[in-house]
Amino acid sequence: MKVAVVGCGGMGQWHAQSYAKMPGVELVGVCDHVMAYAEDAAKKWGTAAFGSFEEMLAAVSFDVVSVAVPTFVHKEVVLQAARAGKHVICEKPVALHLEDAREMISCCEENEVRLFIGHVVRFFPEYAQMKQQIDNGHIGKVGVANARRVGGHPGEARSWFMEADKSGGVIVDLMVHDIDFMRWTLGEVKSVYGMNKCEGSMDYALVTLVFESGAVANLEAFWGYPGSFRYAVEFAGSEGLVRTDSMSAQSLQIRKVSPKESGAKVVEIPQSPNFFDPYYIELEHFLTCIREGSDPIVTVHDACKALEIAKAALESIRTGKVVLL
């Protein structure tokens, strides 16, 4: 299967690396409007570099494209790829607005290509294991869940993250991971209440979700955290507790400093001898779905629901009231 990557920042580099290592997959090209980023990725992973998606489409043939451009450009690139007959793997969030997401889905359906959204948390082994424990009833009926995801502000590496109308802010871009995971695990959300403190390079949010099952989840996300990136999740049930913490779960921790020009500061990947790369697992899964015509673990409908809940949190922050879904 021939694949290409649009966008060679932190996530695009990771996609390119994954494809370059994947059996049965050929990375035929990468592109970025900053040619130096494209050339850097092409040199690392042994492929061709292009300065625009149009140029890449004209020069090389491929079946699937990874869209790893800034969120506010997702719709434009996905529509272009779909009309060119390419299957699309797009980074989360699906878009900034639900109407854009629906247009992307319709265009892919009209052109008979698949669309996948990279809600990668579902592919983290510890998250998948937590859901399995809950599904198997090992902790009984879940009453309360807590999630925390914090790290430095990605706007320090890419200025567009600082603009809410381009990134969606910490809720749409970062907390959306935990929104999707909680809905996957606990079912449909009934109501949303949010609080936010955004000032300079600090963007902090606390959102409470009440589910139709009666469970309550408190989600915390923080850009501008003075420590290193970390995440933690806990579910309390009638018969027990299940939790994970990225800092305490590793017997040995390894951290690497990446050059600023690599764009790696935008996304920090855990490094540990017992770490299984969730991005590789995710991309391999999506390609298998294309080959076999099977359904993915996370669907475009799931991605739209996560965005809908994130937007409800923003509405709650704006009005100071609970938003009912």
Secondary structure as UniProt FT lines:
FT   STRAND          2..6
FT   HELIX           10..21
FT   TURN            23..24
FT   STRAND          26..31
FT   HELIX           35..45
FT   STRAND          49..50
FT   HELIX           53..59
FT   STRAND          64..67
FT   HELIX           71..73
FT   HELIX           74..83
FT   TURN            84..85
FT   STRAND          87..91
FT   HELIX           98..110
FT   TURN            111..112
FT   STRAND          115..118
FT   HELIX           120..123
FT   HELIX           125..135
FT   TURN            136..139
FT   STRAND          142..151
FT   HELIX           154..156
FT   HELIX           159..162
FT   HELIX           164..167
FT   HELIX           169..170
FT   HELIX           171..175
FT   HELIX           176..186
FT   STRAND          189..199
FT   TURN            200..201
FT   STRAND          202..211
FT   TURN            212..213
FT   STRAND          216..223
FT   STRAND          230..237
FT   TURN            238..239
FT   STRAND          240..245
FT   TURN            246..248
FT   HELIX           260..262
FT   HELIX           264..266
FT   TURN            273..274
FT   HELIX           278..292
FT   HELIX           300..319
FT   STRAND          323..324
//
